[in-house]
């Protein structure tokens, strides 16, 4: 068996706030083509672990782009739906979504190329859309594909996360050799006693906190596995908007703290505050502060 393992593409029309690309749709197209070209050159099927799109319904130019690129694929594209692919996180709504459009396109071609993995269960592989759980007959397969939040290291488990650790996942399915997961945008491969958990991570960085993440896909060839990088220029990812928001927050907090400490507000303070606001963009907070100052002026008049 030889497979490309990829997921969490989150294809979308709107450019993420952290991206500086001139043409975001073209950036996504080239990343998808990178995977399609690798599949064609190395003659391996693609297994997709969920979250094809960023929202259940995306504009037609995004679905058309993906259909165009997958039409170049000479091998099978085996996919499951992630939580972002399903309206109201309900797999029953799948054909009301853009993910369903991709499935329908594959089915209209006789099922060739695009394969709904949970529907066309293969002898050695079982796949499960988001919200579906493996049954007893499935946990004896060579490989299962699920969209579930899994972490390789405790330090990567962010506050409030409900995901589980790799060792816990292996205990849930003790007879499965390869467990392929999606949802976590940080890629990892974990191996324990000849059994594996593989999470391909994100295809393109779409959040400022992903600046240090690797982007690419895994290739499984028999018992061997390697990570193949997809180029995603870190210079096109910025956290400037976060720093700007933090600075605004700091300025507002400083104002509030000064009021708390003095216990009173003088006319001189209001004059200074107006001057400060004139030279600093406080965003929506400006309206709140202006209304606050007007109320004070009325109470003093």
C-alpha positions as CSV (number, residue, x, y, z in Angstrom):
1,X,0.0,0.0,0.0
2,X,1.2,3.5,-0.8
3,X,-0.9,6.6,0.2
4,X,-0.6,10.3,0.6
5,X,-2.1,11.4,4.0
6,X,-3.4,14.9,4.0
7,X,-6.2,17.0,5.6
8,X,-7.4,20.3,7.0
9,X,-7.1,22.2,3.7
10,X,-9.8,24.7,4.9
11,X,-10.2,26.0,1.3
12,X,-12.0,29.4,1.3
13,X,-12.6,32.5,-0.8
14,X,-11.8,35.1,1.9
15,X,-8.2,35.6,2.7
16,X,-7.3,34.9,6.4
17,X,-6.3,38.0,8.4
18,X,-2.8,36.6,8.8
19,X,-2.1,36.1,5.1
20,X,-0.3,38.7,2.8
21,X,-0.9,36.8,-0.5
22,X,-1.8,38.9,-3.5
23,X,-4.0,36.0,-4.8
24,X,-5.2,33.7,-2.0
25,X,-7.2,31.4,-4.4
26,X,-4.1,30.9,-6.5
27,X,-2.0,30.1,-3.4
28,X,-4.5,27.4,-2.5
29,X,-4.7,26.1,-6.0
30,X,-0.9,25.6,-6.2
31,X,-0.8,23.8,-2.8
32,X,-3.5,21.4,-4.0
33,X,-1.7,20.9,-7.3
34,X,1.5,20.1,-5.4
35,X,-0.3,17.1,-3.8
36,X,-2.0,16.0,-7.1
37,X,1.3,16.1,-9.0
38,X,3.1,14.1,-6.3
39,X,0.3,11.5,-6.4
40,X,0.5,11.2,-10.2
41,X,4.3,11.0,-10.3
42,X,4.6,8.4,-7.5
43,X,1.3,6.5,-8.3
44,X,-0.3,6.7,-4.9
45,X,-3.8,7.3,-3.8
46,X,-4.7,10.2,-1.5
47,X,-6.4,9.7,1.9
48,X,-8.0,12.9,3.1
49,X,-8.7,13.2,6.9
50,X,-11.4,15.9,6.9
51,X,-12.1,19.7,6.8
52,X,-11.8,20.1,3.0
53,X,-13.4,23.5,3.3
54,X,-13.3,26.2,5.9
55,X,-17.1,26.6,6.1
56,X,-19.9,24.2,5.0
57,X,-20.8,26.3,2.0
58,X,-18.1,28.2,0.1
59,X,-18.4,30.3,-3.1
60,X,-18.5,28.5,-6.5
61,X,-15.0,29.7,-7.5
62,X,-13.5,27.7,-4.6
63,X,-15.4,24.4,-5.4
64,X,-14.7,24.9,-9.1
65,X,-11.0,25.4,-8.4
66,X,-10.9,22.2,-6.5
67,X,-12.8,20.2,-9.1
68,X,-10.4,21.5,-11.8
69,X,-7.4,20.4,-9.8
70,X,-8.8,17.0,-8.8
71,X,-9.7,16.4,-12.5
72,X,-5.9,16.1,-13.1
73,X,-5.6,13.3,-10.5
74,X,-4.8,9.9,-12.0
75,X,-5.4,8.0,-8.7
76,X,-8.2,7.8,-6.1
77,X,-9.0,10.6,-3.7
78,X,-10.5,8.9,-0.6
79,X,-12.1,11.4,1.8
80,X,-14.0,11.9,5.0
81,X,-15.8,15.1,6.1
82,X,-14.6,17.1,9.0
83,X,-16.6,19.4,11.4
84,X,-16.1,22.4,9.1
85,X,-17.6,20.5,6.2
86,X,-20.9,19.8,7.8
87,X,-23.8,22.2,8.3
88,X,-24.6,22.4,12.0
89,X,-21.9,19.6,12.5
90,X,-24.5,17.2,11.2
91,X,-23.3,14.7,8.6
92,X,-26.9,14.3,7.5
93,X,-26.6,17.7,5.8
94,X,-23.6,16.7,3.8
95,X,-25.3,17.1,0.4
96,X,-26.4,20.6,1.4
97,X,-22.7,21.5,1.6
98,X,-19.8,22.2,-0.7
99,X,-18.2,19.0,0.4
100,X,-21.4,17.3,-1.0
101,X,-20.8,19.0,-4.3
102,X,-17.3,17.4,-4.5
103,X,-18.8,14.0,-3.6
104,X,-21.6,14.4,-6.2
105,X,-19.0,15.3,-8.9
106,X,-17.2,12.1,-8.1
107,X,-20.3,10.0,-8.1
108,X,-21.4,11.5,-11.4
109,X,-18.3,10.0,-12.9
110,X,-19.1,6.5,-11.7
111,X,-17.3,7.0,-8.4
112,X,-14.0,7.0,-10.2
113,X,-11.3,9.2,-8.6
114,X,-13.3,10.8,-5.7
115,X,-14.4,8.2,-3.1
116,X,-16.6,8.7,-0.1
117,X,-14.5,6.6,2.2
118,X,-17.2,5.7,4.8
119,X,-19.5,4.6,1.9
120,X,-17.1,2.6,-0.1
121,X,-15.4,0.6,2.7
122,X,-12.2,-1.0,1.6
123,X,-11.0,-4.4,2.8
124,X,-8.1,-2.9,4.9
125,X,-9.4,0.7,5.5
126,X,-12.5,2.2,7.2
127,X,-13.2,5.9,7.2
128,X,-15.7,7.9,9.4
129,X,-17.1,11.3,8.8
130,X,-17.1,13.7,11.7
131,X,-19.4,12.5,14.4
132,X,-19.3,8.9,13.3
133,X,-17.7,6.3,15.5
134,X,-15.9,3.0,14.5
135,X,-17.9,-0.2,15.2
136,X,-16.5,-3.5,16.4
137,X,-15.9,-4.8,12.8
138,X,-13.9,-1.7,11.9
139,X,-11.4,-1.7,14.7
140,X,-9.8,-4.9,13.3
141,X,-8.9,-3.1,10.1
142,X,-5.3,-2.3,9.0
143,X,-6.2,1.4,8.9
144,X,-8.9,3.7,10.1
145,X,-9.5,7.3,9.2
146,X,-11.2,9.6,11.7
147,X,-11.6,13.4,12.2
148,X,-10.9,13.8,15.9
149,X,-8.7,16.2,17.8
150,X,-5.6,14.3,19.0
151,X,-2.4,15.7,20.5
152,X,1.1,14.2,20.5
153,X,2.5,16.2,23.3
154,X,0.7,17.6,26.4
155,X,2.4,21.0,26.0
156,X,0.6,21.3,22.6
157,X,-2.8,20.8,24.2
158,X,-4.2,24.3,24.3
159,X,-6.5,25.5,27.2
160,X,-10.0,24.2,27.0
161,X,-9.2,21.6,24.3
162,X,-11.3,18.4,24.5
163,X,-9.0,16.3,22.4
164,X,-7.1,13.2,23.6
165,X,-3.5,12.1,23.6
166,X,-2.0,9.6,21.1
167,X,-1.6,6.8,23.6
168,X,-5.2,7.1,24.6
169,X,-6.3,6.8,21.0
170,X,-4.2,3.7,20.5
171,X,-5.8,2.1,23.5
172,X,-9.3,2.8,22.1
173,X,-8.4,0.8,18.9
174,X,-5.9,-1.8,20.0
175,X,-6.0,-3.9,16.8
176,X,-5.5,-1.1,14.3
177,X,-2.0,-0.5,12.9
178,X,-2.5,2.9,11.3
179,X,-4.9,5.5,12.8
180,X,-5.1,8.6,10.6
181,X,-6.6,11.7,12.1
182,X,-7.6,15.3,11.3
183,X,-8.6,18.5,13.1
184,X,-5.2,19.3,14.8
185,X,-3.4,21.7,12.5
186,X,0.0,20.7,13.9
187,X,1.4,17.7,12.0
188,X,2.9,14.7,13.8
189,X,3.6,11.0,13.5
190,X,3.6,8.9,16.6
191,X,4.7,5.2,16.7
192,X,4.4,2.8,19.5
193,X,5.3,-0.9,19.2
194,X,4.7,-1.0,15.4
195,X,1.4,0.9,15.6
196,X,1.0,4.5,14.4
197,X,-1.0,7.7,14.8
198,X,-0.6,10.0,11.8
199,X,-2.0,13.6,11.8
200,X,-1.0,15.5,8.6
201,X,-1.7,19.0,10.0
202,X,-2.7,22.0,7.9
203,X,-1.9,22.4,4.2
204,X,-1.5,26.2,4.5
205,X,-1.1,28.4,7.6
206,X,-4.3,30.3,8.2
207,X,-3.8,31.6,11.8
208,X,-1.0,33.7,13.3
209,X,-0.3,31.0,15.9
210,X,0.6,28.6,13.1
211,X,3.6,30.5,11.9
212,X,6.0,27.9,13.2
213,X,4.0,24.9,11.9
214,X,5.3,22.7,9.1
215,X,3.0,22.4,6.1
216,X,2.8,19.3,3.9
217,X,1.6,15.7,3.9
218,X,2.7,12.3,4.9
219,X,3.4,9.4,2.5
220,X,2.9,5.8,3.8
221,X,4.6,3.2,1.8
222,X,4.2,-0.3,3.4
223,X,5.7,0.1,6.9
224,X,7.6,3.3,6.0
225,X,6.4,6.9,6.4
226,X,7.9,10.2,5.5
227,X,6.8,13.9,5.7
228,X,6.8,15.8,2.4
229,X,6.8,19.6,2.7
230,X,4.5,21.8,0.7
231,X,6.0,25.3,0.3
232,X,4.2,28.0,2.3
233,X,6.3,31.1,2.5
234,X,6.4,32.2,6.2
235,X,7.0,35.8,4.9
236,X,3.4,35.7,3.7
237,X,2.1,35.0,7.2
238,X,1.9,37.8,9.8
239,X,0.8,38.4,13.3
240,X,0.8,42.2,13.0
241,X,-2.9,42.4,13.4
242,X,-2.6,40.6,16.8
243,X,0.1,43.0,18.0
244,X,-2.0,45.9,16.9
245,X,-5.0,44.6,18.8
246,X,-2.9,43.9,21.9
247,X,-1.6,47.5,21.8
248,X,-5.1,48.9,21.7
249,X,-6.1,46.6,24.6
250,X,-3.1,47.8,26.6
251,X,-3.9,51.5,26.0
252,X,-7.5,50.9,27.1
253,X,-6.5,49.0,30.2
254,X,-4.0,51.8,31.1
255,X,-6.9,54.3,30.9
256,X,-9.1,52.2,33.1
257,X,-6.3,51.6,35.6
258,X,-5.6,55.3,35.9
259,X,-9.2,56.0,36.7
260,X,-9.2,53.3,39.3
261,X,-6.1,54.6,41.0
262,X,-7.1,58.3,41.1
263,X,-10.7,57.7,42.1
264,X,-11.7,60.9,40.2
265,X,-11.5,62.4,36.8
266,X,-10.4,66.0,36.3
267,X,-11.1,68.3,33.3
268,X,-7.4,68.3,32.7
269,X,-7.4,64.5,32.5
270,X,-10.3,64.6,30.0
271,X,-8.3,67.1,27.9
272,X,-5.3,64.9,28.0
273,X,-7.5,61.9,27.1
274,X,-8.9,63.7,24.1
275,X,-5.4,64.5,22.9
276,X,-4.3,60.9,23.5
277,X,-7.3,59.6,21.4
278,X,-6.5,62.0,18.7
279,X,-3.0,60.5,18.3
280,X,-4.0,56.8,18.9
281,X,-6.5,54.6,17.1
282,X,-8.5,52.9,19.8
283,X,-10.9,51.4,17.3
284,X,-14.5,50.7,18.6
285,X,-13.5,51.7,22.1
286,X,-13.3,55.3,20.9
287,X,-17.1,55.6,20.7
288,X,-17.5,54.2,24.2
289,X,-15.0,56.6,25.7
290,X,-16.5,59.6,23.9
291,X,-19.9,58.7,25.2
292,X,-18.4,58.4,28.7
293,X,-16.8,61.9,28.5
294,X,-20.1,63.4,27.2
295,X,-21.9,62.0,30.2
296,X,-19.3,63.5,32.5
297,X,-19.6,66.9,30.9
298,X,-23.3,66.9,31.3
299,X,-23.1,65.9,34.9
300,X,-20.6,68.8,35.6
301,X,-22.5,71.4,33.6
